[in-house]
Amino acid sequence: MAVKKVALLTAGGLAPCLSTAIGRLIERYTEVSPDTEIIAYVGGYKGLLLGESIRITPEIRENAAVLYKHGGSPIGNSRVKLTNVKDCEKRGLVKEGENPLEVAANQLVKDGVEVLHTIGGDDTNTTAADLAAYLAENNYQLVVVGLPKTIDNDVFPIKQSLGAWTAAEEGANYFKNVVSEHNANPRMLIIHEVMGRNCGWLTAYTAKVYHENLEELDFLPKIGLSKERKDVHAIFVPEMEIDIAAEAERLGKVMDTVDNVNIFISEGAGVEAIIKEMEAAGEAVPRDAFGHVKLDAVNPGAWFGKQFARLLGAEKVLIQKSGYFARAAASNEADLKLIKECADKAVEAAQAGIGGVVGHDEDQNDELRAIEFPRIAGGKPFNIDEPWFGELLADIGQVKGGKVIVEH
C-alpha cells in the first residue's frame, strides 16, 4: 500500500542498534518511497503521549547514514507502559482519569500516522501491540512494525536481537583494560558484571569474545605477564547451577597459583537469593513500571564479590559493570548488516500492511519476517548446551549445570 506517513520511536534501555536502525529506516523509505512523510516521537512513548515529535527533513534524509557511526538514540528513550495508568498519571504523561492508550491513539490520529515503527525489546513491542489492538477496536487502522532491540538476546522466537553482538564485543573491550588491575594488589578478585536480567547469553558471549581475543596477544610469563592471569576464570549465568563450595575450592587454587581471580557474572545471576535476603531484612525491593526488579539497586556484582572475597581470601575486590559502556556503542559490522536486513524487511512489511516484530523466526526455519505480536515474549533463556559455550567452560576448567542455586 502507499504509505503517506510513518512514525518512529525507540524505547526501553539503550542498545547498539537504535541510532543505526533509525538511520536505515529513514534511508530505506527515502529509497523506495521518497514521498512518505516521516516523524520521530521524542523520548519513546513519553513523546507520543505528550505529542512531541521531530519531522524528518530532506537534510536529515540526505545525511541519515551519519547515524550509523553513533550509539544511543538521537530521538531519545523512556520506559513507559501504556497500560500502567497510575505510573503514567504519576509522571504527568496523562491527566487523572485519562486512558494512556486512548491518549496515544488520539495523538496518532491527530498526526495522521499510518505506520508506527517501534524499536525496542519485548516490553516496547508488546506495548505497541496493545496500542494497535486498541486502535483496531476503535476503527483506526494502524500498522505497527517493530524491530527487536535487546542486548540480552532473549526475545522469543527471534534468533538474534539487534545490538547484542556489538554489546558483547564492547564488553570484552571494556574488560581488556579492567583486567590489568589484577596486578595492582595481591590476591585480587575482579568481578565483571554484564547486563542480562534473565538470560546469560550476553555474559557468556562477552566472555567468549574476550577469551578469544587473548589468543591474539603475546605474553611474557617469566616477568609475570601471563595469559592465565588475564583470562576468564569463572562464568555465572542465570541458567546454570552454581555449586558455591565447589567453585570456591576450584577458584581458590587459581588464586593461590596466579594471585588473582576474574569472574564474569550476569546481573541476573543469584537475584532470587539476594531478594530473599533483602526481604528477610525488611528492605524494600525497588521495581520499575513493568514490575522488573531494579538490578542496579539489588547489585548482584557486589553480592557475589562479598561471597567470594571471603571464600577465596581476597585482599581486594574490584567490581566493574560494562553495561552502560557496551549498550551505548555504535553498531559493529555484524550488527550493521543484520540491522539493515531487518530495517529493510520492516519497510517492506509496512508497505504490505503486515504488522509484527521483524526478525529471524526460530519457529519457521529462521525466516526473516514480521513475527506476529502474540508470539513475541521476553525471557528466552540462553541455551547453555551451545557447543561454543561448552568449549569455553572446558577451557577455563568450569563445570556446567542447570539452574542457578546460590547458598550461603
C-alpha positions, 0 to 999 in steps of 0.5 A: 500500500502507499504509505503517506506517513510513518512514525518512529520511536525507540524505547526501553534501555539503550542498545547498539542498534537504535541510532543505526536502525533509525538511520536505515529506516529513514534511508530505506523509505527515502529509497523506495518511497521518497514521498512518505512523510516521516516523524520521530516521537521524542523520548519513546512513548513519553513523546507520543503521549505528550505529542512531541515529535521531530519531522524528518527533513530532506537534510536529515534524509540526505545525511541519515547514514551519519547515524550509523557511526553513533550509539544511543538514540538521537530521538531519545528513550523512556520506559513507559507502559501504556497500560500502567495508568497510575505510573503514567498519571504519576509522571504527568504523561496523562491527566487523572482519569485519562486512558494512556492508550486512548491518549496515544491513539488520539495523538496518532490520529491527530498526526495522521500516522499510518505506520508506527515503527517501534524499536525496542525489546519485548516490553516496547513491542508488546506495548505497541501491540496493545496500542494497535489492538486498541486502535483496531477496536476503535476503527483506526487502522494502524500498522505497527512494525517493530524491530527487536532491540535487546542486548540480552538476546532473549526475545522469543522466537527471534534468533538474534536481537539487534545490538547484542553482538556489538554489546558483547564485543564492547564488553570484552573491550571494556574488560581488556583494560579492567583486567590489568588491575589484577596486578595492582594488589595481591590476591585480587578478585575482579568481578565483571558484571554484564547486563542480562536480567534473565538470560546469560547469553550476553555474559557468556558471549562477552566472555567468549569474545574476550577469551578469544581475543587473548589468543591474539596477544603475546605474553611474557610469563617469566616477568609475570605477564601471563595469559592465565592471569588475564583470562576468564576464570569463572562464568555465572549465568542465570541458567546454570547451577552454581555449586558455591563450595565447589567453585570456591575450592576450584577458584581458590587454587587459581588464586593461590597459583596466579594471585588473582581471580576474574569472574564474569557474572550476569546481573541476573545471576543469584537475584532470587537469593539476594531478594530473599535476603533483602526481604528477610531484612525488611528492605524494600525491593525497588521495581520499575513500571513493568514490575522488573526488579531494579538490578542496579539497586539489588547489585548482584556484582557486589553480592557475589564479590562479598561471597567470594572475597571471603571464600577465596581470601581476597585482599581486594575486590574490584567490581566493574559493570560494562553495561552502560559502556557496551549498550551505548556503542555504535553498531559493529559490522555484524550488527550493521548488516543484520540491522539493515536486513531487518530495517529493510524487511520492516519497510517492506512489511509496512508497505504490505500492511503486515504488522509484527516484530521483524526478525529471524523466526526460530519457529519457521526455519529462521525466516526473516519476517514480521513475527506476529505480536502474540508470539513475541515474549521476553525471557528466552533463556540462553541455551547453555548446551551451545557447543561454543559455550561448552568449549569455553567452560572446558577451557577455563576448567568450569563445570556446567549445570542447570539452574542457578542455586546460590547458598550461603 
